[in-house]
């Protein structure tokens, strides 16, 4: 971690946008800034946090172009447009003069992140020290890959689970977490009583997420 700047890449969910997700994550970034400052009370200021949110490439804020009627990401046979979405993320990483310290994915954005890691569409040195998956689901087209991949790095992975998530139910989220733990990631779980959204309005959950990120980034 650059002592003066923390860089976070963020991938919104289906139907979202970079600007909307930037607004959604503002309370978390504010809380993270405060948490980092608390870790170094002798410092006059906490590190600057740069949040870069990407726009999905397909109409309607989607990372997959189209799923068959009635299909969901956790049971679809294919993700049409997956390669193009990978290129968006890869391009952002390649064009950055400095490495990112964390990647946050929500819903379809977190499924994309998990798929790219399992499929090795992110090189080991492109995987940052911390990743956060909120409302992730099992990436069904890549079941074989995610069930067998391995990782030798030190990345910490946080899985945020809403007990009332009826978009991507908790069991799928936990199944992805278990595969990442088996692969070699240092996984953690934060459960909250809400639904599918990033729980920025839940002060307890927000505090726990910010503390986890602060600890993960301070360990670099």
C-alpha positions as CSV (number, residue, x, y, z in Angstrom):
1,X,0.0,0.0,0.0
2,X,1.2,3.5,-0.9
3,X,1.5,5.2,2.5
4,X,-0.1,8.4,1.0
5,X,-2.8,6.9,-1.2
6,X,-5.1,3.8,-1.3
7,X,-6.5,2.8,-4.6
8,X,-9.7,0.8,-4.9
9,X,-11.3,-0.5,-8.1
10,X,-15.1,-1.1,-7.9
11,X,-17.5,-3.2,-10.1
12,X,-21.2,-2.3,-9.8
13,X,-24.1,-4.8,-10.0
14,X,-26.5,-5.3,-12.9
15,X,-28.5,-2.2,-13.6
16,X,-26.0,0.0,-11.9
17,X,-23.3,2.4,-13.2
18,X,-20.0,3.8,-12.1
19,X,-21.5,7.1,-10.9
20,X,-24.3,5.4,-8.9
21,X,-21.9,2.9,-7.3
22,X,-19.5,5.7,-6.5
23,X,-22.3,7.4,-4.5
24,X,-23.3,4.1,-2.9
25,X,-19.8,3.5,-1.6
26,X,-19.2,7.0,-0.3
27,X,-20.2,6.1,3.3
28,X,-17.9,3.1,3.3
29,X,-15.0,5.2,1.9
30,X,-15.6,7.8,4.6
31,X,-15.7,5.2,7.3
32,X,-12.5,3.6,5.9
33,X,-10.7,6.9,6.0
34,X,-11.7,7.4,9.6
35,X,-10.6,3.8,10.5
36,X,-7.2,4.3,8.9
37,X,-6.7,7.6,10.7
38,X,-7.5,5.9,14.0
39,X,-4.8,3.4,13.3
40,X,-2.2,6.2,13.1
41,X,-3.4,8.8,15.6
42,X,0.1,10.5,15.4
43,X,-0.5,11.2,11.7
44,X,-2.0,14.5,10.8
45,X,-4.1,12.9,8.1
46,X,-5.1,9.5,6.8
47,X,-4.0,8.3,3.3
48,X,-6.0,9.6,0.4
49,X,-8.5,7.0,-0.9
50,X,-8.9,6.9,-4.7
51,X,-12.1,5.0,-5.7
52,X,-12.3,4.1,-9.4
53,X,-15.7,2.7,-10.4
54,X,-16.0,1.0,-13.8
55,X,-19.0,1.0,-16.1
56,X,-20.3,-2.3,-17.4
57,X,-20.0,-2.5,-21.2
58,X,-23.6,-3.6,-22.0
59,X,-26.8,-1.7,-22.2
60,X,-28.7,-1.5,-18.9
61,X,-25.5,-1.6,-16.8
62,X,-24.9,-5.3,-17.4
63,X,-21.7,-7.3,-17.4
64,X,-23.2,-10.1,-19.5
65,X,-25.0,-9.0,-22.7
66,X,-28.0,-11.2,-22.2
67,X,-29.2,-14.3,-20.3
68,X,-31.9,-16.6,-21.6
69,X,-35.4,-15.8,-20.2
70,X,-35.7,-17.1,-16.7
71,X,-32.0,-17.8,-16.3
72,X,-29.9,-16.3,-13.5
73,X,-26.1,-15.9,-13.2
74,X,-26.1,-18.8,-10.8
75,X,-27.8,-21.3,-13.2
76,X,-26.9,-19.9,-16.7
77,X,-25.0,-22.1,-19.1
78,X,-22.9,-19.2,-20.4
79,X,-22.2,-15.5,-19.9
80,X,-22.5,-13.8,-23.3
81,X,-20.1,-10.9,-23.3
82,X,-17.9,-12.2,-20.5
83,X,-14.7,-11.7,-22.6
84,X,-15.6,-8.0,-23.3
85,X,-16.2,-7.4,-19.6
86,X,-12.9,-9.0,-18.7
87,X,-11.3,-6.6,-21.2
88,X,-12.8,-3.6,-19.4
89,X,-11.3,-4.7,-16.1
90,X,-8.0,-5.8,-17.6
91,X,-7.8,-2.4,-19.4
92,X,-8.3,-0.5,-16.2
93,X,-5.6,-2.4,-14.5
94,X,-3.2,-2.2,-17.4
95,X,-3.7,1.6,-17.8
96,X,-3.2,2.4,-14.2
97,X,0.3,3.8,-13.3
98,X,0.0,2.4,-9.8
99,X,-1.4,-1.0,-8.6
100,X,-4.8,-1.2,-6.9
101,X,-4.9,-2.1,-3.2
102,X,-8.4,-3.6,-3.3
103,X,-11.2,-4.5,-5.6
104,X,-14.9,-4.3,-4.5
105,X,-17.5,-6.2,-6.5
106,X,-21.3,-6.1,-6.0
107,X,-23.7,-8.7,-7.3
108,X,-23.0,-9.3,-11.0
109,X,-19.7,-7.3,-10.6
110,X,-18.6,-9.6,-7.8
111,X,-19.5,-12.7,-10.0
112,X,-17.4,-11.2,-12.7
113,X,-14.5,-10.7,-10.2
114,X,-14.8,-14.3,-8.9
115,X,-15.0,-15.7,-12.4
116,X,-11.9,-13.8,-13.6
117,X,-9.9,-15.0,-10.7
118,X,-11.0,-18.6,-11.1
119,X,-10.5,-18.6,-14.9
120,X,-7.1,-16.9,-14.4
121,X,-8.2,-13.9,-16.5
122,X,-6.5,-11.9,-13.8
123,X,-2.8,-12.5,-13.5
124,X,-1.5,-13.3,-10.0
125,X,0.2,-9.9,-9.8
126,X,-3.0,-8.1,-10.8
127,X,-4.9,-9.6,-7.9
128,X,-4.7,-6.9,-5.1
129,X,-4.1,-7.5,-1.4
130,X,-7.8,-7.3,-0.6
131,X,-11.0,-8.2,-2.5
132,X,-14.6,-7.7,-1.3
133,X,-17.5,-9.6,-2.8
134,X,-21.0,-8.4,-1.8
135,X,-24.0,-10.5,-2.9
136,X,-22.0,-12.8,-5.0
137,X,-23.5,-15.9,-6.6
138,X,-22.1,-19.1,-8.0
139,X,-20.6,-18.5,-11.5
140,X,-22.3,-21.5,-13.0
141,X,-20.6,-21.4,-16.5
142,X,-17.2,-21.7,-14.7
143,X,-18.2,-24.3,-12.1
144,X,-15.3,-26.6,-13.0
145,X,-12.7,-23.8,-12.8
146,X,-13.9,-22.3,-9.5
147,X,-14.0,-25.8,-8.0
148,X,-10.4,-26.6,-8.9
149,X,-8.3,-23.4,-9.1
150,X,-5.5,-22.6,-6.7
151,X,-3.9,-19.4,-5.5
152,X,-0.5,-19.0,-3.9
153,X,-0.7,-15.3,-3.0
154,X,-1.6,-13.5,0.2
155,X,-4.8,-11.8,-0.8
156,X,-7.5,-11.5,1.8
157,X,-11.1,-12.0,0.6
158,X,-14.2,-10.7,2.3
159,X,-17.6,-12.0,1.6
160,X,-20.6,-9.9,2.6
161,X,-23.8,-11.9,3.1
162,X,-27.3,-10.5,3.5
163,X,-29.5,-12.9,5.5
164,X,-32.5,-11.7,3.5
165,X,-30.8,-11.6,0.1
166,X,-33.5,-12.9,-2.3
167,X,-31.5,-11.9,-5.4
168,X,-28.4,-14.1,-4.9
169,X,-29.3,-16.2,-1.8
170,X,-26.7,-16.6,1.0
171,X,-25.9,-20.3,0.2
172,X,-24.4,-19.3,-3.2
173,X,-22.3,-16.6,-1.6
174,X,-21.0,-19.0,1.0
175,X,-20.3,-21.6,-1.7
176,X,-18.1,-19.2,-3.6
177,X,-16.4,-18.2,-0.3
178,X,-15.6,-21.9,0.5
179,X,-14.0,-22.4,-2.9
180,X,-11.8,-19.3,-2.5
181,X,-10.8,-20.6,0.9
182,X,-10.0,-24.0,-0.5
183,X,-8.0,-22.3,-3.3
184,X,-5.7,-20.5,-0.8
185,X,-7.3,-17.1,-0.1
186,X,-7.5,-15.8,3.4
187,X,-11.3,-15.5,3.6
188,X,-13.6,-13.7,6.1
189,X,-17.4,-13.3,6.2
190,X,-19.6,-10.5,7.4
191,X,-23.2,-11.4,7.7
192,X,-25.9,-8.7,8.2
193,X,-29.7,-8.9,8.6
194,X,-30.4,-7.0,5.3
195,X,-30.9,-8.0,1.7
196,X,-28.9,-7.8,-1.5
197,X,-27.5,-4.2,-1.4
198,X,-24.2,-3.2,0.0
199,X,-25.2,-2.5,3.7
200,X,-24.0,1.1,3.9
201,X,-27.0,2.1,5.9
202,X,-26.4,-0.6,8.5
203,X,-23.9,1.1,10.9
204,X,-22.8,-2.1,12.5
205,X,-22.1,-3.8,9.2
206,X,-20.5,-0.7,7.7
207,X,-18.2,-0.4,10.7
208,X,-17.2,-4.1,10.4
209,X,-16.5,-3.8,6.6
210,X,-14.4,-0.6,7.0
211,X,-12.4,-2.2,9.9
212,X,-11.8,-5.3,7.8
213,X,-10.5,-3.2,4.9
214,X,-8.4,-1.1,7.1
215,X,-6.8,-4.1,8.7
216,X,-6.3,-5.9,5.4
217,X,-4.7,-2.8,3.8
218,X,-2.6,-2.0,6.9
219,X,-1.1,-5.5,6.8
220,X,0.5,-4.9,3.3
